[in-house]
Amino acid sequence: SLCSHLQDSIECCFERKFGRVFGPLSNKKLLLVIEDVHLPIPDVQGHRCSHELLRQILDSGFIYDRQHFSQRILQGHCIIAASRSQDDSSSRLMSHFLKFQVYGPSRDVLISIFTNVLSSAFSKMSDGVRRLVPAIARSTVDVVWDMHENVSLDMGSFSVFNTHMVARVIEALFSLDSNDHDSQNTVLHMWL
């Protein structure tokens, strides 16, 4: 994302307390969650401006007001960052964070989860359609899982199994009306 967008997103959560000091709105504590820290593409010189903005906040406790060229001291906040990878360009930023790795669910667990979700959605469908649920869930997870393992996606250093892809397919099947789509062929056609 653009550095200016990140700064705007951060600044909108703060209000002036006194002088150059800014704190969370309504005198509350503020938790800033920054997802996908690994995604900004470096500029021509290899810099990631959004990383430098976050690092400046963490190192110095302030950001610069872009209109008045003055410091805004930020207080009363905590930052959590999520990243799928750590390369050399982000090591300075990531050194400010306690790191831990979270593993996604296994293929079998995903199949079980999406089978249960789809079974609930198809509970009012015919027996024939309900019998398709395990095969649809397994096939959907298998296709996305195999695509991740076997297809080279040009996304820089980022390539990871995405449960959002599976969820989108399953979510689309939720829109099926049992009155209009209560045959195996219709449901399979919608799935494909």
PyMOL commands that set and color helices and strands:
alter all, ss='L'
color gray80, all
select helices_A, chain A and resi 3-11+25-27+49-60+88-94+107-121+127-150+163-174+184-191
alter helices_A, ss='H'
color red, helices_A
select strands_A, chain A and resi 14-18+21-24+30-34+62-64+71-74+77-81
alter strands_A, ss='S'
color yellow, strands_A
deselect
rebuild
show_as cartoon
